[in-house]
Amino acid sequence: RGIADPWKYGATSMMEKEEFEFIRENDELPTWDGYDAAIVGLGYRCGMGDVVIYDRDKMLEIAIGMGMTFSEADEWISYNIEGAYIGEKTPIIMNKL
């Protein structure tokens, strides 16, 4: 699922390779297809399951690389990803400060 080798596509070094492999191999952690290179880690919440965390800026770069304009990518991510709820383990989209 997603991009086969996120390091080839500029994935962040904030996350260890073992943690990324855990995410990819864990069917209980939903991910957004095609955006593996935007994964920055896991979120932990008291009393709830872990969730995958994505960097929104990196997601925009990926969508633009797929041929969208910035406006199209921003709207697509806002509506189709940020607007989607797929259960308690819906991934988090992080905006850098």
Accessible surface in RSA format (square Angstrom, percent):
REM  Atomic radii and reference values for relative SASA: ProtOr
REM  Chains: A
REM  Algorithm: Lee & Richards
REM  Probe-radius: 1.40
REM  Slices: 20
REM RES _ NUM      All-atoms   Total-Side   Main-Chain    Non-polar    All polar
REM                ABS   REL    ABS   REL    ABS   REL    ABS   REL    ABS   REL
RES ARG A   1   114.59  48.1  59.00  30.1  55.59 132.3  55.34  75.6  59.25  35.9
RES GLY A   2    34.30  42.3   0.00   N/A  34.30  42.3   4.29  11.8  30.01  67.2
RES ILE A   3    34.01  19.4  29.38  21.9   4.64  11.2  34.01  24.5   0.00   0.0
RES ALA A   4    82.52  75.9  65.48 101.0  17.04  38.8  68.00  95.8  14.52  38.5
RES ASP A   5    66.21  46.4  64.90  64.6   1.30   3.1  23.34  54.9  42.86  42.7
RES PRO A   6     1.64   1.2   1.64   1.5   0.00   0.0   1.64   1.4   0.00   0.0
RES TRP A   7    90.62  36.4  71.08  34.4  19.53  45.9  58.90  31.4  31.72  51.5
RES LYS A   8   154.02  75.1 117.46  72.1  36.56  87.0  78.00  70.2  76.02  81.0
RES TYR A   9   112.91  52.7  98.12  55.8  14.79  38.5  70.51  53.0  42.40  52.3
RES GLY A  10    49.60  61.2   0.00   N/A  49.60  61.2  33.12  90.9  16.48  36.9
RES ALA A  11    18.19  16.7   3.30   5.1  14.89  33.9   3.31   4.7  14.88  39.4
RES THR A  12    36.61  26.0  24.81  25.2  11.80  28.1  25.34  34.0  11.27  17.0
RES SER A  13   106.92  90.4  80.94 108.0  25.98  59.8  47.97 102.2  58.95  82.6
RES MET A  14   138.44  71.7  97.09  64.3  41.35  98.5  87.29  74.2  51.14  67.8
RES MET A  15     8.57   4.4   2.89   1.9   5.68  13.5   3.58   3.0   4.99   6.6
RES GLU A  16   121.82  69.9 118.81  89.9   3.01   7.2  46.09  89.1  75.74  61.8
RES LYS A  17   124.98  61.0 120.49  73.9   4.48  10.7  63.49  57.1  61.49  65.5
RES GLU A  18   130.18  74.7 121.17  91.7   9.01  21.5  71.54 138.4  58.64  47.9
RES GLU A  19    51.54  29.6  44.81  33.9   6.73  16.0  21.81  42.2  29.73  24.3
RES PHE A  20     1.10   0.5   1.10   0.7   0.00   0.0   1.10   0.7   0.00   0.0
RES GLU A  21    55.17  31.7  55.17  41.7   0.00   0.0  29.92  57.9  25.25  20.6
RES PHE A  22   100.99  50.5  94.43  58.5   6.55  17.1  99.85  60.5   1.13   3.2
RES ILE A  23     0.00   0.0   0.00   0.0   0.00   0.0   0.00   0.0   0.00   0.0
RES ARG A  24    64.26  27.0  52.01  26.5  12.25  29.2   6.09   8.3  58.17  35.3
RES GLU A  25   134.53  77.2 105.06  79.5  29.46  70.2  46.03  89.0  88.50  72.3
RES ASN A  26    36.56  25.2  30.04  29.0   6.52  15.7  10.94  26.3  25.62  24.8
RES ASP A  27   127.81  89.5  99.91  99.4  27.89  66.0  33.98  80.0  93.82  93.6
RES GLU A  28   122.35  70.2 111.90  84.7  10.45  24.9  43.55  84.2  78.80  64.3
RES LEU A  29     4.66   2.6   4.66   3.3   0.00   0.0   4.66   3.3   0.00   0.0
RES PRO A  30    34.89  25.4  27.20  24.8   7.68  27.9  34.89  28.8   0.00   0.0
RES THR A  31    20.69  14.7   2.48   2.5  18.21  43.4   0.91   1.2  19.78  29.9
RES TRP A  32    33.33  13.4  32.66  15.8   0.67   1.6  33.25  17.7   0.09   0.1
RES ASP A  33   106.64  74.7  88.73  88.3  17.91  42.4  34.78  81.9  71.86  71.7
RES GLY A  34    17.22  21.2   0.00   N/A  17.22  21.2  15.65  42.9   1.57   3.5
RES TYR A  35     6.75   3.2   6.75   3.8   0.00   0.0   5.12   3.9   1.62   2.0
RES ASP A  36     2.39   1.7   1.77   1.8   0.61   1.5   0.00   0.0   2.39   2.4
RES ALA A  37     1.63   1.5   0.09   0.1   1.54   3.5   0.09   0.1   1.54   4.1
RES ALA A  38     0.65   0.6   0.00   0.0   0.65   1.5   0.65   0.9   0.00   0.0
RES ILE A  39     0.42   0.2   0.13   0.1   0.30   0.7   0.13   0.1   0.30   0.8
RES VAL A  40    15.95  10.5   8.47   7.7   7.47  18.0   8.47   7.4   7.47  20.3
RES GLY A  41     8.10  10.0   0.00   N/A   8.10  10.0   8.10  22.2   0.00   0.0
RES LEU A  42    21.17  11.8   5.49   3.9  15.67  39.4   5.49   3.9  15.67  42.2
RES GLY A  43     9.01  11.1   0.00   N/A   9.01  11.1   9.01  24.7   0.00   0.0
RES TYR A  44   149.10  69.6 119.08  67.7  30.02  78.1  98.92  74.3  50.18  61.9
RES ARG A  45    80.70  33.9  65.05  33.2  15.65  37.3  47.78  65.3  32.91  19.9
RES CYS A  46   135.96 102.8 100.10 111.6  35.86  84.3  47.79 121.1  88.17  95.1
RES GLY A  47    83.81 103.4   0.00   N/A  83.81 103.4  42.77 117.4  41.04  91.9
RES MET A  48    88.86  46.0  67.88  44.9  20.98  50.0  48.66  41.4  40.19  53.3
RES GLY A  49    25.37  31.3   0.00   N/A  25.37  31.3  17.91  49.2   7.46  16.7
RES ASP A  50    46.70  32.7  43.22  43.0   3.48   8.2   4.10   9.6  42.60  42.5
RES VAL A  51     0.54   0.4   0.54   0.5   0.01   0.0   0.54   0.5   0.00   0.0
RES VAL A  52     0.40   0.3   0.06   0.1   0.34   0.8   0.06   0.1   0.34   0.9
RES ILE A  53    34.70  19.7  34.70  25.9   0.00   0.0  34.70  25.0   0.00   0.0
RES TYR A  54     0.00   0.0   0.00   0.0   0.00   0.0   0.00   0.0   0.00   0.0
RES ASP A  55     8.61   6.0   8.61   8.6   0.00   0.0   0.80   1.9   7.81   7.8
RES ARG A  56    26.45  11.1  26.45  13.5   0.00   0.0   6.12   8.4  20.32  12.3
RES ASP A  57    71.94  50.4  69.50  69.2   2.43   5.8  20.55  48.4  51.39  51.2
RES LYS A  58    40.00  19.5  39.22  24.1   0.77   1.8  18.96  17.1  21.04  22.4
RES MET A  59     0.00   0.0   0.00   0.0   0.00   0.0   0.00   0.0   0.00   0.0
RES LEU A  60    13.99   7.8  13.99  10.0   0.00   0.0  13.99   9.8   0.00   0.0
RES GLU A  61   102.74  59.0  91.64  69.3  11.10  26.4  40.51  78.4  62.23  50.8
RES ILE A  62    22.97  13.1  15.31  11.4   7.65  18.4  21.57  15.5   1.40   3.8
RES ALA A  63     0.00   0.0   0.00   0.0   0.00   0.0   0.00   0.0   0.00   0.0
RES ILE A  64    71.40  40.6  63.78  47.5   7.63  18.4  63.78  45.9   7.63  20.7
RES GLY A  65    69.99  86.3   0.00   N/A  69.99  86.3  36.41  99.9  33.57  75.2
RES MET A  66   109.83  56.9  70.07  46.4  39.76  94.7  58.65  49.9  51.18  67.8
RES GLY A  67    67.54  83.3   0.00   N/A  67.54  83.3  36.96 101.4  30.58  68.5
RES MET A  68    49.19  25.5  42.68  28.2   6.51  15.5  42.38  36.0   6.81   9.0
RES THR A  69    78.91  56.1  71.13  72.1   7.78  18.5  75.66 101.6   3.25   4.9
RES PHE A  70   121.26  60.7 115.05  71.3   6.21  16.2 115.05  69.8   6.21  17.8
RES SER A  71    80.98  68.4  73.35  97.9   7.64  17.6  39.01  83.1  41.97  58.8
RES GLU A  72    93.64  53.8  87.08  65.9   6.56  15.6  39.68  76.7  53.97  44.1
RES ALA A  73     0.00   0.0   0.00   0.0   0.00   0.0   0.00   0.0   0.00   0.0
RES ASP A  74    48.12  33.7  48.12  47.9   0.00   0.0   1.43   3.4  46.69  46.6
RES GLU A  75   126.21  72.5 121.53  91.9   4.68  11.1  41.40  80.1  84.81  69.2
RES TRP A  76   102.33  41.1  98.83  47.8   3.49   8.2  81.17  43.3  21.16  34.3
RES ILE A  77     0.00   0.0   0.00   0.0   0.00   0.0   0.00   0.0   0.00   0.0
RES SER A  78    46.06  38.9  38.34  51.2   7.72  17.8  27.94  59.5  18.12  25.4
RES TYR A  79   171.17  79.9 158.64  90.3  12.52  32.6 115.53  86.8  55.64  68.6
RES ASN A  80    60.07  41.4  44.06  42.6  16.01  38.5  11.13  26.8  48.94  47.3
RES ILE A  81     5.76   3.3   3.82   2.8   1.94   4.7   3.82   2.8   1.94   5.3
RES GLU A  82    71.27  40.9  39.58  29.9  31.69  75.5  23.93  46.3  47.34  38.7
RES GLY A  83    60.28  74.3   0.00   N/A  60.28  74.3  27.73  76.1  32.54  72.9
RES ALA A  84    30.68  28.2  17.77  27.4  12.91  29.4  25.62  36.1   5.06  13.4
RES TYR A  85   164.62  76.9 136.93  77.9  27.69  72.1 115.26  86.6  49.36  60.8
RES ILE A  86    84.38  48.0  53.73  40.0  30.65  73.9  63.27  45.6  21.11  57.3
RES GLY A  87    26.58  32.8   0.00   N/A  26.58  32.8  24.25  66.5   2.34   5.2
RES GLU A  88   113.26  65.0 100.49  76.0  12.78  30.4  33.25  64.3  80.02  65.3
RES LYS A  89    62.31  30.4  60.96  37.4   1.35   3.2  36.23  32.6  26.08  27.8
RES THR A  90    25.37  18.0  18.84  19.1   6.53  15.6  18.84  25.3   6.53   9.9
RES PRO A  91     9.21   6.7   0.00   0.0   9.21  33.5   0.00   0.0   9.21  57.3
RES ILE A  92    71.35  40.6  67.52  50.3   3.84   9.2  71.35  51.4   0.00   0.0
RES ILE A  93    31.27  17.8   9.99   7.4  21.28  51.3   9.99   7.2  21.28  57.8
RES MET A  94    54.72  28.3  49.71  32.9   5.01  11.9  27.60  23.5  27.12  35.9
RES ASN A  95    97.59  67.3  79.77  77.1  17.81  42.9  29.91  72.0  67.67  65.4
RES LYS A  96   127.60  62.2  98.44  60.4  29.16  69.4  55.89  50.3  71.71  76.4
RES LEU A  97   222.89 124.1 150.97 108.0  71.92 180.8 181.31 127.3  41.59 111.9
END  Absolute sums over single chains surface
CHAIN  1 A     5892.6       4465.9       1426.6       3230.4       2662.2
END  Absolute sums over all chains
TOTAL          5892.6       4465.9       1426.6       3230.4       2662.2
